Amino acid sequence: MKTGRPRIPIVLSTEDQRQLNAIVNSRSLPHGLITRAKIILMAAEGETNRIIAERVSLSPQMVCK
């Protein structure tokens, strides 16, 4: 049985996805912005917060924010 709040699915438009991918692939933007873009893309793909946290080396609480 799952606990906690139900997750709201993230639906990205094609344009949003393109912009987030451009941010992720940037070499000049701040690391924090790139990390947030990665989190959003992974969440839109349906990954759990725990898996996302492991991949970006953050706590699940930080990913939830």
C-alpha positions in Angstrom: 0.0 0.0 0.0 1.4 3.4 -1.0 1.6 6.1 1.6 1.8 9.9 1.3 0.2 12.3 -1.1 -0.8 11.1 -4.5 1.5 12.3 -7.3 0.1 14.7 -9.9 1.4 13.7 -13.3 3.5 16.3 -15.1 2.6 16.8 -18.7 5.0 18.8 -20.8 4.3 20.3 -24.2 6.8 19.6 -27.0 8.1 23.2 -26.7 8.6 22.8 -22.9 10.4 19.6 -23.4 12.6 21.1 -26.1 13.5 24.1 -23.8 14.3 21.8 -20.8 16.5 19.6 -23.0 18.4 22.7 -24.2 18.9 23.7 -20.5 20.2 20.2 -19.6 22.6 20.2 -22.5 23.9 23.8 -21.8 27.5 24.2 -20.6 27.1 27.8 -19.5 24.0 27.8 -17.3 24.2 27.4 -13.5 24.4 23.8 -12.3 21.3 24.2 -10.1 19.2 25.2 -13.0 20.4 22.2 -15.0 19.7 19.9 -12.1 16.1 21.3 -11.8 15.5 20.8 -15.5 16.7 17.2 -15.3 14.3 16.6 -12.3 11.4 18.0 -14.3 12.2 15.9 -17.3 12.5 12.7 -15.3 9.3 13.4 -13.4 7.4 13.9 -16.7 8.7 10.5 -17.8 7.0 9.0 -14.7 10.1 8.3 -12.5 9.6 8.2 -8.8 11.1 10.9 -6.5 13.4 8.3 -4.9 14.8 7.2 -8.3 15.2 10.8 -9.4 17.0 11.7 -6.2 19.5 8.8 -6.7 20.2 9.9 -10.2 20.8 13.6 -9.4 22.5 12.9 -6.0 19.9 14.8 -4.0 17.6 13.8 -1.2 14.0 12.8 -2.0 12.8 15.8 0.0 14.8 18.2 -2.3 13.4 16.5 -5.4 9.8 17.0 -4.0 10.4 20.7 -3.7 
